[in-house]
Amino acid sequence: MNKISRESDTAIIKTTAQLMISSGPAEGTSIPLHSGQITTIGRATTNRLVIPDEICSRSHCEVFFDSGIWKLRDLGSRNGTRVNGEPISGDVQLTEGREFQIGNTTIVFSLNPKSKSTSVPKHKHLTDDYNPSEDTIARAGSETVRTPQPVTSESRSSAESRSSADTHPEIVHHCYVNPFVDIEPNQQIARGRAGHEAQRLVQLGLKMGEESDVRRLSEIVLDGLFNVTSADIGAVLLFNDSNASRDNHRNLELVAFKSLDSSRQFERVSDYVTNIVLESRAAVVAHDIKTDGEFSASESLKEMRVESIICAPIRTSERLLGMIQLYSTNPDNRLKAEDAEFTLAVADQLAVTLENLKERSRLAAVVSRVEIENKKLREQLLIETELVGDSDSIRRLRERILRIAPTGATVLIRGESGVGKELVARAIHQHSNRADGPFVTMNCAALSESLLESELFGHEKGSFTGAVTRKIGKFEQAHTGTIFLDEVGEMSPAIQAKFLRVLEGHPYERVGGGAEVKVDVRVVAATNRDLENSVDQGRFRKDLYFRLQVMELVVEPLRDRRTDIAILAKHFMQRFSKKCGRSVTTILPSAMSTLVNYGWPGNVRELQNTIERAVILCAGDTLAPADIQLSALGRSDTPSASSSTNSGYRAVPIEIIEQEHILATLEWTKWNKSQAAHILEIERSTLDRKLKKYEVERPARNR
């Protein structure tokens, strides 16, 4: 592709013409042409003349004025630019009425007899005339301003003598498209240092991608631009996310500023140039900045002695995000066209990064909101799943847990063995501010005094026989979390004293150690003993009793909330069916009646074990009364058959009544099977067979 020759010895010719689309998707569109400006044509919205046609390349061709002649040049497009049906190669002269084709679009060139020249583009597509003053080399994929010669001392003197009505800096270059991105695959950047700049751009892009703070990101951009261009002052200005107009430069907010002279403060050098960039969305190079009328009214601007500036839009395809401004105060090293092109490429990369940061921030906010909602739902589901039941006592228990859990107070859980005290403790932990911390459990009745002290508080190496290493105790393991001490009433007086100091926030020592250990732990304790009686008898410290009983929760036995039995039974059936790989889905009413009318001395734990055993032994998909194997321990709590006439009808199968009667007879005879068989009027072998069927064994107390 031929380069446009430099016209260093001729004057600027103020010839104007126009292009008009006579057919195609944009039929009727027309734009004026100016001798100092390249008009690019293509599918990309950054072109002066946009052709909305997929056959058209992003940057398809350009029209320019060279040596007194209007010319047309193809920019390496995929489908070519045609004149009279033939693809062109090289530069083709345009004359009055000449037509050329791009895909399905026909464009007509015509001269405009009314030649005019003004110095500024006034709207987005730069259709008004302006007066450039520095020659640049044309490149595929960008629009540049061609002028015959660089600014000299003579031309600078001439500029300074303009009238007050024409006191604007000279726009010497416009760059509409990113030369590192918006080019066709077979085009090349016509500049020797392009490879070096592309490498710098990649390195800068990697640094930008690692940053998540907008201010720091903007500072990285300015550092990168200072390393490549001759700028010694720079700023990044962004529009905020409000609905303020993005066409008004006064809505731009300073995000980052850099100056090689640390005493300088940020000053807006030229609103005139800024408005051009906002309107055109093109990067602009301007010289003779001191001619701008704003300088005459500002002493601080005069002190800056700015010679040239670059303003580049930070843009996406939909909107403007802000602007990069670079100033050079060195008259011998002014900012150039290639500096503007590199700055525009950096600005485009910054726009992508800013949009990614905004999207990441939005997604983070969404994720945070979802996590909060999910946590609340999970906590609600957890307490509904673990503390199963619909009785009034269970509902009250759930409400108290939700009220107590966030407070951090010590909690004492009271209830019979098997009612689910540990589940209550876990629910308290999960609903507390320590939910992300550990939950450590310890059964105080399971170990001797010495071993329990070692387990709770830890020990040092060699502190006793078998202590071959240091051991971290349960309290240290539960640091920042919750420790659950079950059967706390079984602690010996010595351990109670040490435990009390920990509850009061004092440090303690490991067994055999001298170093103090201080922990941040919430204590939830549980007991099935009558602590008040233990205090009266001196087996439990009164001060520890009051220290534990900050908040008290009582879990009622299952026999006192029989309406929960059916709900719990179905819950356990579903759980164990899945666990065992079975498809048990139903409990017969007769089997459910057996469960509901049983005394459940082992509470929820016994019901859970009973249902698990029934699921394993069940031959089909339905639990029948024969699958329900109950302990004789709960018979005394079950309404007897003899009292059924007084208490109402019981929907119990005769097999269950038979089983109950046999077990009651054995209990009455203290498990003398011969005597029981005589009373029942059955053979001893028949009694043994029935007991085997019931899977009932003689209790240890009757052996």
C-alpha positions as CSV (number, residue, x, y, z in Angstrom):
1,M,0.0,0.0,0.0
2,N,1.5,3.4,-1.0
3,K,2.1,6.0,1.6
4,I,0.8,9.5,1.2
5,S,3.7,11.8,0.3
6,R,4.7,14.7,2.5
7,E,3.9,18.1,1.0
8,S,6.6,20.0,2.8
9,D,6.8,22.8,0.2
10,T,3.2,23.6,-0.6
11,A,0.4,25.5,1.1
12,I,-2.7,23.9,2.5
13,I,-5.4,23.6,-0.1
14,K,-8.9,24.3,1.4
15,T,-10.8,22.2,-1.0
16,T,-14.0,20.5,0.1
17,A,-16.1,17.8,-1.4
18,Q,-18.7,15.2,-0.3
19,L,-19.6,11.6,-0.4
20,M,-23.2,10.4,-0.8
21,I,-24.5,6.8,-0.5
22,S,-26.8,6.3,-3.5
23,S,-27.8,2.7,-2.8
24,G,-27.4,0.2,0.0
25,P,-28.2,-0.2,3.7
26,A,-27.3,3.5,4.5
27,E,-28.8,5.0,1.3
28,G,-29.2,8.7,1.5
29,T,-26.3,9.3,4.0
30,S,-23.8,12.0,3.0
31,I,-20.8,13.5,4.6
32,P,-18.5,16.4,3.7
33,L,-14.9,15.9,2.9
34,H,-12.0,18.2,3.9
35,S,-8.6,18.5,2.4
36,G,-6.9,18.2,5.8
37,Q,-8.6,15.0,6.9
38,I,-8.7,11.4,5.9
39,T,-12.2,9.9,5.7
40,T,-12.3,6.3,6.6
41,I,-15.2,4.1,5.5
42,G,-16.1,0.7,7.0
43,R,-18.3,-1.4,9.2
44,A,-16.8,-0.2,12.5
45,T,-18.6,2.6,14.3
46,T,-15.3,4.4,14.6
47,N,-15.2,5.2,10.9
48,R,-16.4,8.6,9.7
49,L,-18.7,6.9,7.2
50,V,-20.2,3.7,8.6
51,I,-21.6,1.0,6.3
52,P,-23.8,-1.4,8.3
53,D,-23.1,-4.4,6.0
54,E,-21.3,-7.6,6.8
55,I,-19.7,-7.7,3.4
56,C,-18.0,-4.5,4.4
57,S,-14.8,-4.8,6.4
58,R,-14.3,-3.0,9.7
59,S,-11.9,-0.5,8.1
60,H,-12.6,-1.0,4.4
61,C,-11.2,2.0,2.5
62,E,-10.4,5.7,2.8
63,V,-10.7,8.9,0.9
64,F,-8.1,11.6,1.2
65,F,-6.7,14.8,-0.5
66,D,-3.2,14.5,-1.9
67,S,-1.2,16.8,-4.2
68,G,-4.4,18.7,-5.2
69,I,-6.2,15.4,-6.1
70,W,-8.9,13.5,-4.2
71,K,-8.0,9.9,-4.1
72,L,-9.6,6.6,-3.0
73,R,-7.6,3.8,-1.4
74,D,-8.6,0.2,-0.4
75,L,-7.3,-0.7,3.1
76,G,-6.8,-4.4,2.4
77,S,-10.5,-5.3,2.8
78,R,-11.7,-8.9,2.5
79,N,-14.0,-8.2,-0.5
80,G,-12.3,-5.3,-2.1
81,T,-13.4,-1.8,-3.2
82,R,-14.8,-1.7,-6.8
83,V,-14.9,1.1,-9.3
84,N,-17.0,0.3,-12.4
85,G,-17.3,-3.3,-11.1
86,E,-13.5,-3.9,-10.9
87,P,-11.6,-4.1,-7.6
88,I,-9.1,-1.3,-7.3
89,S,-5.4,-1.6,-6.4
90,G,-3.3,1.4,-5.2
91,D,-4.7,4.9,-5.2
92,V,-7.5,5.8,-7.6
93,Q,-8.4,9.4,-8.5
94,L,-11.9,10.6,-7.7
95,T,-13.6,13.0,-10.1
96,E,-17.0,14.7,-10.1
97,G,-19.8,12.1,-10.1
98,R,-17.5,9.1,-9.9
99,E,-19.0,6.1,-8.2
100,F,-17.4,3.2,-6.2
101,Q,-18.9,0.1,-4.6
102,I,-18.5,-1.6,-1.3
103,G,-20.5,-4.8,-1.2
104,N,-24.1,-3.8,-1.9
105,T,-23.4,-0.1,-1.2
106,T,-22.7,2.5,-4.0
107,I,-21.0,5.7,-3.0
108,V,-20.9,8.8,-5.2
109,F,-18.1,11.4,-5.0
110,S,-18.9,15.1,-5.9
111,L,-17.0,18.3,-5.5
112,N,-18.5,21.0,-3.3
113,P,-18.2,24.4,-5.0
114,K,-18.6,26.2,-1.7
115,S,-15.2,25.8,-0.1
116,K,-14.9,26.8,3.5
117,S,-12.5,26.2,6.4
118,T,-13.0,26.4,10.2
119,S,-10.7,25.2,12.8
120,V,-12.7,22.7,14.9
121,P,-15.0,19.7,14.4
122,K,-18.2,20.5,16.2
123,H,-19.9,17.1,16.5
124,K,-19.3,13.4,16.8
125,H,-18.3,12.6,13.2
126,L,-16.1,15.7,12.7
127,T,-18.1,16.9,9.7
128,D,-17.1,20.6,10.2
129,D,-13.8,21.9,8.9
130,Y,-10.8,22.3,11.1
131,N,-7.3,23.6,10.5
132,P,-4.5,21.0,11.2
133,S,-0.9,22.0,11.3
134,E,1.4,19.0,11.5
135,D,2.1,16.3,8.9
136,T,1.7,12.7,9.8
137,I,2.1,9.4,8.0
138,A,-1.2,7.7,7.1
139,R,-1.7,4.2,8.4
140,A,-4.3,1.5,7.6
141,G,-7.0,1.3,10.2
142,S,-6.8,4.9,11.5
143,E,-7.8,8.4,10.3
144,T,-5.1,11.0,10.4
145,V,-4.9,14.7,9.5
146,R,-2.4,15.4,6.7
147,T,-0.8,18.8,6.6
148,P,2.0,19.9,4.4
149,Q,4.7,20.8,6.9
150,P,5.6,20.7,10.6
151,V,5.0,23.7,12.8
152,T,7.9,26.2,12.5
153,S,8.9,29.2,14.5
154,E,7.3,31.3,11.8
155,S,4.0,29.5,11.9
156,R,4.0,29.6,15.7
157,S,4.5,33.3,15.6
158,S,1.6,33.5,13.1
159,A,-0.6,31.5,15.5
160,E,0.2,33.8,18.4
161,S,-1.0,36.8,16.3
162,R,-4.5,35.5,15.8
163,S,-7.4,37.5,16.9
164,S,-9.1,36.9,20.2
165,A,-12.0,35.3,18.4
166,D,-9.7,32.5,17.1
167,T,-7.6,31.7,20.2
168,H,-7.8,27.9,20.2
169,P,-4.9,25.4,20.0
170,E,-4.2,23.7,16.7
171,I,-5.5,20.2,16.3
172,V,-2.7,18.4,14.4
173,H,-3.9,14.8,14.5
174,H,-7.0,12.7,15.0
175,C,-6.9,8.9,15.7
176,Y,-10.3,7.2,15.6
177,V,-9.4,3.5,15.7
178,N,-7.0,1.5,17.8
179,P,-4.2,0.7,15.4
180,F,-3.2,-2.4,17.4
181,V,-6.7,-3.9,17.1
182,D,-9.1,-2.4,14.5
183,I,-7.3,-3.5,11.4
184,E,-7.8,-6.3,8.9
185,P,-5.7,-9.4,9.2
186,N,-3.7,-8.7,6.1
187,Q,-2.9,-5.1,7.0
188,Q,0.3,-3.9,8.7
189,I,1.1,-1.0,10.9
190,A,3.2,1.4,8.9
191,R,5.6,2.4,11.7
192,G,9.0,1.1,12.5
193,R,8.5,1.1,16.3
194,A,5.2,-0.7,16.2
195,G,6.6,-4.0,17.4
196,H,8.3,-2.3,20.4
197,E,5.0,-0.5,21.3
198,A,3.0,-3.6,20.9
199,Q,5.3,-5.3,23.4
200,R,4.9,-2.4,25.8
201,L,1.2,-2.6,25.3
202,V,1.1,-6.3,26.2
203,Q,3.3,-5.8,29.3
204,L,1.1,-2.9,30.4
205,G,-2.1,-4.9,29.8
206,L,-0.8,-7.7,32.0
207,K,-0.1,-5.3,34.8
208,M,-3.5,-3.7,34.4
209,G,-5.2,-7.1,34.6
210,E,-3.6,-7.8,38.0
211,E,-5.0,-4.7,39.6
212,S,-8.4,-4.4,41.2
213,D,-8.3,-0.9,42.5
214,V,-9.4,1.8,40.0
215,R,-7.0,4.5,41.3
216,R,-4.0,2.2,41.3
217,L,-5.0,0.9,37.9
218,S,-5.1,4.5,36.6
219,E,-1.6,5.2,38.1
220,I,-0.2,2.1,36.3
221,V,-1.6,3.4,33.0
222,L,0.1,6.8,33.5
223,D,3.4,5.1,34.4
224,G,3.2,3.1,31.2
225,L,2.4,6.1,29.0
226,F,5.2,8.2,30.5
227,N,7.6,5.4,29.6
228,V,6.6,5.5,25.9
229,T,5.6,9.1,25.2
230,S,7.3,12.4,25.8
231,A,4.6,13.5,28.3
232,D,5.7,14.9,31.6
233,I,2.2,15.6,33.0
234,G,-0.7,13.1,32.9
235,A,-4.2,12.5,34.3
236,V,-6.9,9.9,34.1
237,L,-10.5,11.4,34.4
238,L,-13.6,9.2,34.7
239,F,-17.3,9.8,34.7
240,N,-19.0,8.5,37.8
241,D,-21.8,5.9,37.6
242,S,-24.5,8.5,38.1
243,N,-26.9,9.5,35.3
244,A,-24.9,12.7,34.7
245,S,-24.3,13.6,31.0
246,R,-21.2,12.1,29.5
247,D,-21.0,14.8,26.9
248,N,-20.1,17.5,29.5
249,H,-16.4,17.6,30.5
250,R,-17.4,19.1,33.9
251,N,-18.8,15.7,34.9
252,L,-15.3,14.2,34.6
253,E,-13.7,13.4,37.9
254,L,-9.9,13.2,38.5
255,V,-8.9,9.7,39.4
256,A,-5.1,9.7,39.0
257,F,-2.5,12.4,38.3
258,K,1.2,12.3,37.6
259,S,3.8,15.0,37.1
260,L,7.6,14.8,36.8
261,D,7.5,18.0,38.7
262,S,6.1,17.1,42.1
263,S,5.1,20.7,42.9
264,R,2.6,20.8,40.1
265,Q,-1.1,20.3,40.8
266,F,-3.7,19.1,38.2
267,E,-5.1,21.7,35.9
268,R,-7.6,21.3,33.1
269,V,-5.5,22.7,30.2
270,S,-8.1,23.1,27.4
271,D,-11.9,22.5,27.6
272,Y,-11.9,23.2,23.9
273,V,-9.8,20.1,23.1
274,T,-11.6,18.1,25.7
275,N,-15.0,18.8,24.1
276,I,-13.6,17.8,20.7
277,V,-12.7,14.4,22.1
278,L,-16.0,13.9,23.8
279,E,-17.9,14.7,20.6
280,S,-15.7,12.7,18.2
281,R,-14.6,9.9,20.5
282,A,-11.2,10.2,18.8
283,A,-7.8,10.7,20.3
284,V,-6.5,14.2,19.6
285,V,-3.0,15.8,19.4
286,A,-3.0,19.6,19.8
287,H,-0.1,22.1,19.6
288,D,0.2,25.8,20.4
289,I,-1.7,25.3,23.6
290,K,-0.7,28.7,25.0
291,T,-2.8,30.3,22.4
292,D,-5.9,28.9,24.1
293,G,-7.9,31.7,25.7
294,E,-8.1,29.7,29.0
295,F,-4.4,30.4,29.5
296,S,-4.8,34.2,29.6
297,A,-7.2,33.8,32.5
298,S,-5.2,31.4,34.6
299,E,-1.8,32.1,36.1
300,S,-1.3,28.4,37.1
301,L,-1.8,27.4,33.5
302,K,0.8,29.9,32.3
303,E,3.2,28.5,34.8
304,M,2.8,25.0,33.4
305,R,4.1,26.1,30.0
306,V,2.3,23.3,28.2
307,E,3.4,23.0,24.5
308,S,1.3,20.1,23.3
309,I,-1.4,17.8,24.7
310,I,-3.0,14.5,23.9
311,C,-6.6,13.7,24.9
312,A,-7.7,10.2,24.4
313,P,-11.2,8.8,25.1
314,I,-11.7,5.8,27.4
315,R,-14.5,4.3,25.5
316,T,-16.5,1.1,24.9
317,S,-18.7,0.4,21.9
318,E,-21.7,1.8,23.9
319,R,-20.4,4.7,26.0
320,L,-17.6,6.9,27.1
321,L,-16.1,6.0,30.5
322,G,-13.6,8.9,30.7
323,M,-10.5,10.4,29.3
324,I,-6.7,10.3,29.4
325,Q,-4.9,13.6,29.2
326,L,-1.1,13.9,28.6
327,Y,0.8,17.2,28.5
328,S,4.3,18.0,27.3
329,T,6.0,21.1,28.5
330,N,9.1,20.6,26.3
331,P,9.0,22.6,23.0
332,D,11.7,20.5,21.5
333,N,9.9,17.2,22.2
334,R,6.3,17.6,21.5
335,L,3.7,14.9,21.6
336,K,3.2,13.3,18.2
337,A,0.7,11.3,16.3
338,E,2.2,8.0,17.2
339,D,2.0,8.9,20.8
340,A,-1.8,9.6,20.4
341,E,-2.2,6.2,18.7
342,F,-0.4,4.4,21.5
343,T,-2.4,6.4,24.1
344,L,-5.7,5.4,22.4
345,A,-4.7,1.8,22.4
346,V,-3.9,2.0,26.2
347,A,-7.2,3.9,26.8
348,D,-9.1,1.1,25.0
349,Q,-7.4,-1.5,27.1
350,L,-8.2,0.6,30.2
351,A,-11.8,0.7,29.2
352,V,-12.0,-3.1,28.9
353,T,-10.3,-3.4,32.3
354,L,-12.6,-0.9,34.0
355,E,-15.7,-2.7,32.6
356,N,-14.3,-6.0,33.8
357,L,-13.7,-4.5,37.3
358,K,-17.2,-3.2,37.3
359,E,-18.6,-6.5,36.3
360,R,-16.5,-8.3,38.9
361,S,-17.7,-5.8,41.5
362,R,-21.3,-6.4,40.4
363,L,-20.8,-10.2,40.5
364,A,-19.1,-10.0,43.9
365,A,-22.1,-8.0,45.2
366,V,-24.5,-10.6,43.8
367,V,-22.4,-13.4,45.2
368,S,-22.3,-11.7,48.6
369,R,-26.0,-11.2,48.6
370,V,-26.7,-14.8,47.5
371,E,-24.3,-16.1,50.1
372,I,-26.0,-14.1,52.8
373,E,-29.4,-15.3,51.7
374,N,-28.1,-18.9,51.3
375,K,-26.6,-18.8,54.8
376,K,-29.9,-17.7,56.2
377,L,-31.8,-20.4,54.3
378,R,-29.2,-23.0,55.2
379,E,-29.4,-22.1,58.9
380,Q,-33.1,-22.2,58.7
381,L,-33.0,-25.5,56.8
382,L,-30.4,-26.9,59.2
383,I,-32.5,-26.2,62.3
384,E,-35.6,-27.5,60.6
385,T,-33.8,-30.7,59.4
386,E,-32.0,-31.5,62.7
387,L,-34.6,-30.4,65.2
388,V,-37.5,-32.3,63.5
389,G,-41.0,-31.9,64.9
390,D,-44.0,-29.7,64.9
391,S,-45.0,-29.8,68.5
392,D,-45.4,-26.6,70.6
393,S,-42.3,-27.5,72.6
394,I,-40.1,-27.9,69.5
395,R,-41.3,-24.7,68.0
396,R,-40.5,-22.9,71.2
397,L,-37.1,-24.5,71.3
398,R,-36.3,-23.4,67.8
399,E,-37.4,-19.8,68.6
400,R,-35.2,-19.7,71.7
401,I,-32.2,-21.1,69.8
402,L,-32.5,-18.4,67.2
403,R,-32.7,-15.7,69.9
404,I,-29.9,-17.1,72.1
405,A,-27.4,-18.2,69.4
406,P,-26.1,-14.8,68.2
407,T,-25.5,-13.5,71.8
408,G,-22.4,-15.6,72.6
409,A,-23.8,-16.4,76.1
410,T,-23.0,-19.6,77.9
411,V,-25.8,-22.1,77.5
412,L,-26.9,-25.1,79.6
413,I,-29.0,-27.7,77.8
414,R,-31.1,-30.0,80.0
415,G,-32.9,-33.1,79.1
416,E,-33.0,-36.9,79.3
417,S,-30.5,-39.0,77.5
418,G,-31.3,-39.3,73.8
419,V,-33.5,-36.2,73.4
420,G,-30.9,-34.5,71.1
421,K,-29.0,-32.2,73.3
422,E,-26.0,-32.3,71.0
423,L,-28.2,-31.3,68.0
424,V,-29.4,-28.3,70.0
425,A,-25.8,-27.4,70.7
426,R,-24.8,-27.6,67.0
427,A,-27.8,-25.5,66.1
428,I,-26.6,-22.8,68.5
429,H,-23.1,-22.9,67.0
430,Q,-24.4,-22.8,63.4
431,H,-26.6,-19.7,64.1
432,S,-23.9,-17.9,66.1
433,N,-21.2,-15.5,65.0
434,R,-18.7,-18.3,65.5
435,A,-20.3,-20.6,62.8
436,D,-17.1,-20.4,60.8
437,G,-15.0,-21.6,63.8
438,P,-14.6,-25.1,65.1
439,F,-17.3,-27.0,66.9
440,V,-15.6,-29.4,69.4
441,T,-17.5,-32.0,71.6
442,M,-16.5,-33.8,74.7
443,N,-18.4,-36.2,76.9
444,C,-17.3,-35.6,80.4
445,A,-18.7,-38.9,81.7
446,A,-16.6,-41.0,79.3
447,L,-13.2,-40.6,81.0
448,S,-11.5,-40.7,84.4
449,E,-10.6,-37.5,86.1
450,S,-6.9,-37.4,85.0
451,L,-7.7,-38.3,81.4
452,L,-10.6,-35.8,81.3
453,E,-8.3,-33.0,82.5
454,S,-5.7,-33.9,79.8
455,E,-8.4,-34.0,77.1
456,L,-9.9,-30.7,78.1
457,F,-6.8,-28.7,78.9
458,G,-4.0,-30.6,77.1
459,H,-0.7,-31.8,78.5
460,E,3.0,-31.2,78.1
461,K,5.5,-33.9,77.0
462,G,6.6,-36.1,79.9
463,S,3.9,-34.8,82.3
464,F,2.8,-38.3,83.1
465,T,3.4,-41.9,82.0
466,G,2.5,-42.2,78.3
467,A,2.7,-38.4,77.6
468,V,5.3,-38.8,74.8
469,T,4.3,-35.6,73.0
470,R,2.6,-32.3,73.8
471,K,-1.2,-32.6,73.4
472,I,-3.5,-29.7,72.5
473,G,-6.6,-29.8,74.6
474,K,-10.2,-29.5,73.5
475,F,-10.4,-25.9,74.7
476,E,-7.5,-24.9,72.4
477,Q,-8.9,-26.9,69.6
478,A,-12.2,-24.9,69.9
479,H,-10.5,-21.5,69.9
480,T,-12.7,-18.9,68.2
481,G,-15.4,-21.5,68.0
482,T,-17.7,-23.5,70.4
483,I,-17.0,-26.3,72.8
484,F,-19.9,-28.6,73.7
485,L,-19.4,-30.4,77.1
486,D,-21.9,-33.2,77.4
487,E,-22.8,-34.7,80.9
488,V,-21.0,-31.7,82.5
489,G,-22.5,-32.8,85.9
490,E,-20.0,-35.8,85.9
491,M,-16.9,-33.5,86.3
492,S,-14.9,-34.0,89.4
493,P,-14.6,-31.0,91.8
494,A,-10.9,-30.4,90.8
495,I,-11.7,-30.1,87.1
496,Q,-14.8,-28.0,88.0
497,A,-12.5,-25.4,89.6
498,K,-10.2,-25.3,86.5
499,F,-13.2,-25.2,84.2
500,L,-14.7,-22.3,86.1
501,R,-11.5,-20.2,85.6
502,V,-11.8,-20.8,81.8
503,L,-15.4,-19.8,81.8
504,E,-14.5,-16.6,83.6
505,G,-12.0,-15.7,80.9
506,H,-8.8,-16.5,82.8
507,P,-5.8,-18.3,81.2
508,Y,-5.0,-21.9,82.3
509,E,-2.0,-24.2,82.1
510,R,-1.7,-27.5,80.4
511,V,-1.2,-30.6,82.6
512,G,2.5,-30.6,83.6
513,G,3.1,-27.2,82.0
514,G,3.9,-23.7,83.2
515,A,3.0,-21.5,80.2
516,E,-0.4,-19.8,80.4
517,V,-2.9,-20.6,77.6
518,K,-5.7,-18.2,76.9
519,V,-8.6,-19.1,74.6
520,D,-11.7,-17.5,73.1
521,V,-14.3,-20.2,73.3
522,R,-18.1,-20.2,73.7
523,V,-19.2,-23.0,76.1
524,V,-22.4,-24.9,75.6
525,A,-22.9,-27.6,78.3
526,A,-25.5,-30.3,78.7
527,T,-26.6,-32.6,81.5
528,N,-29.3,-35.1,82.3
529,R,-28.7,-34.9,86.0
530,D,-30.5,-32.9,88.6
531,L,-27.7,-30.3,89.1
532,E,-29.7,-28.6,91.9
533,N,-29.6,-31.8,93.9
534,S,-25.9,-32.2,93.1
535,V,-25.2,-28.7,94.4
536,D,-27.1,-29.4,97.6
537,Q,-25.1,-32.6,98.1
538,G,-21.8,-30.8,97.4
539,R,-21.0,-32.8,94.3
540,F,-21.2,-29.7,92.0
541,R,-19.9,-26.3,92.7
542,K,-22.5,-23.7,93.2
543,D,-20.5,-20.9,91.6
544,L,-20.0,-23.1,88.5
545,Y,-23.7,-23.9,88.4
546,F,-24.7,-20.2,88.3
547,R,-21.9,-19.5,85.8
548,L,-23.3,-22.2,83.5
549,Q,-26.9,-21.3,83.8
550,V,-26.7,-18.0,82.0
551,M,-29.1,-19.3,79.5
552,E,-31.0,-22.6,80.0
553,L,-32.7,-24.7,77.3
554,V,-34.9,-27.7,78.3
555,V,-35.5,-30.4,75.7
556,E,-38.6,-32.4,76.5
557,P,-38.7,-36.2,76.3
558,L,-40.3,-37.8,73.2
559,R,-43.1,-39.3,75.3
560,D,-44.3,-35.8,76.2
561,R,-44.5,-34.7,72.5
562,R,-46.0,-37.7,70.8
563,T,-47.2,-35.6,67.9
564,D,-43.6,-35.5,66.8
565,I,-43.2,-39.3,66.6
566,A,-44.8,-39.7,63.2
567,I,-42.8,-36.8,61.7
568,L,-39.5,-38.1,63.2
569,A,-40.3,-41.7,62.0
570,K,-40.9,-40.6,58.4
571,H,-37.8,-38.4,58.6
572,F,-35.6,-41.3,59.7
573,M,-37.2,-43.7,57.2
574,Q,-36.2,-41.4,54.3
575,R,-32.7,-40.9,55.7
576,F,-31.9,-44.6,56.2
577,S,-33.6,-45.7,53.0
578,K,-31.2,-43.5,51.1
579,K,-28.2,-44.6,53.3
580,C,-28.9,-48.3,53.0
581,G,-29.8,-48.2,49.3
582,R,-33.4,-49.3,50.0
583,S,-36.7,-48.0,48.6
584,V,-38.8,-48.0,51.7
585,T,-41.4,-45.2,51.3
586,T,-44.3,-45.9,53.6
587,I,-45.1,-46.8,57.1
588,L,-48.4,-48.6,57.6
589,P,-50.9,-46.9,60.0
590,S,-50.8,-50.0,62.2
591,A,-47.0,-49.7,62.4
592,M,-47.2,-46.0,63.1
593,S,-49.8,-46.6,65.8
594,T,-47.2,-49.0,67.4
595,L,-44.6,-46.3,67.3
596,V,-46.9,-43.6,68.7
597,N,-48.1,-45.6,71.6
598,Y,-44.7,-46.8,72.7
599,G,-43.0,-45.1,75.7
600,W,-39.6,-44.3,74.1
601,P,-37.4,-44.4,77.2
602,G,-34.4,-43.9,74.9
603,N,-36.2,-40.9,73.3
604,V,-35.2,-39.8,69.8
605,R,-32.1,-41.9,69.7
606,E,-34.1,-45.0,70.4
607,L,-36.6,-44.1,67.7
608,Q,-33.8,-43.5,65.2
609,N,-32.3,-46.9,65.9
610,T,-35.7,-48.6,65.7
611,I,-36.4,-47.1,62.3
612,E,-33.0,-47.9,61.0
613,R,-33.4,-51.5,62.1
614,A,-36.9,-51.7,60.5
615,V,-35.6,-50.3,57.2
616,I,-32.8,-52.9,57.1
617,L,-35.2,-55.8,58.0
618,C,-38.1,-54.7,55.8
619,A,-38.7,-57.1,52.9
620,G,-40.6,-54.6,50.7
621,D,-41.2,-50.9,50.4
622,T,-43.5,-50.6,53.4
623,L,-42.8,-50.8,57.1
624,A,-45.3,-53.1,58.7
625,P,-45.9,-53.8,62.5
626,A,-43.8,-56.9,62.2
627,D,-40.8,-54.8,61.2
628,I,-41.0,-52.6,64.3
629,Q,-38.9,-54.2,67.0
630,L,-39.4,-52.4,70.3
631,S,-37.7,-52.8,73.7
632,A,-39.5,-54.0,76.7
633,L,-38.1,-51.0,78.6
634,G,-40.8,-48.8,77.1
635,R,-43.8,-51.0,77.9
636,S,-44.4,-49.4,81.2
637,D,-44.9,-46.0,79.5
638,T,-47.3,-47.5,77.0
639,P,-51.1,-47.4,77.6
640,S,-52.0,-50.9,78.6
641,A,-54.5,-53.1,76.7
642,S,-56.6,-53.5,79.9
643,S,-57.1,-49.7,80.1
644,S,-58.0,-49.3,76.5
645,T,-61.7,-49.4,77.2
646,N,-61.3,-46.5,79.6
647,S,-59.0,-44.4,77.5
648,G,-60.6,-45.1,74.2
649,Y,-60.1,-47.4,71.2
650,R,-56.5,-48.1,70.2
651,A,-55.9,-48.9,66.5
652,V,-53.3,-51.7,67.3
653,P,-53.1,-55.1,65.5
654,I,-53.7,-58.2,67.5
655,E,-50.1,-59.2,67.0
656,I,-48.9,-56.1,68.9
657,I,-51.4,-56.8,71.6
658,E,-50.2,-60.4,71.8
659,Q,-46.6,-59.2,72.0
660,E,-47.4,-56.7,74.7
661,H,-49.3,-59.3,76.7
662,I,-46.5,-61.8,76.5
663,L,-43.8,-59.3,77.5
664,A,-46.0,-58.0,80.4
665,T,-46.5,-61.6,81.6
666,L,-42.7,-62.2,81.5
667,E,-42.1,-59.1,83.5
668,W,-44.7,-60.1,86.1
669,T,-43.1,-63.6,86.4
670,K,-39.6,-61.9,86.4
671,W,-38.9,-63.8,83.2
672,N,-39.7,-67.2,84.5
673,K,-40.6,-68.6,81.1
674,S,-42.1,-71.9,82.3
675,Q,-44.5,-70.0,84.7
676,A,-45.3,-67.4,81.9
677,A,-46.0,-70.2,79.4
678,H,-48.3,-71.8,82.0
679,I,-50.2,-68.5,82.5
680,L,-50.4,-68.0,78.7
681,E,-51.5,-71.6,78.2
682,I,-48.9,-72.2,75.5
683,E,-45.9,-74.5,75.2
684,R,-42.5,-73.3,76.4
685,S,-41.2,-73.9,72.9
686,T,-43.9,-71.7,71.5
687,L,-43.0,-68.9,73.9
688,D,-39.3,-69.2,72.8
689,R,-40.3,-69.1,69.2
690,K,-42.4,-65.9,69.7
691,L,-39.7,-64.2,71.6
692,K,-37.2,-65.0,68.8
693,K,-39.7,-63.5,66.3
694,Y,-40.0,-60.4,68.4
695,E,-36.2,-60.3,68.7
696,V,-36.6,-59.8,72.5
697,E,-34.0,-60.9,74.9
698,R,-34.2,-61.3,78.7
699,P,-33.2,-58.0,80.4
700,A,-29.9,-58.2,82.4
701,R,-31.7,-57.3,85.6
702,N,-33.8,-60.5,85.4
703,R,-30.9,-62.8,84.7
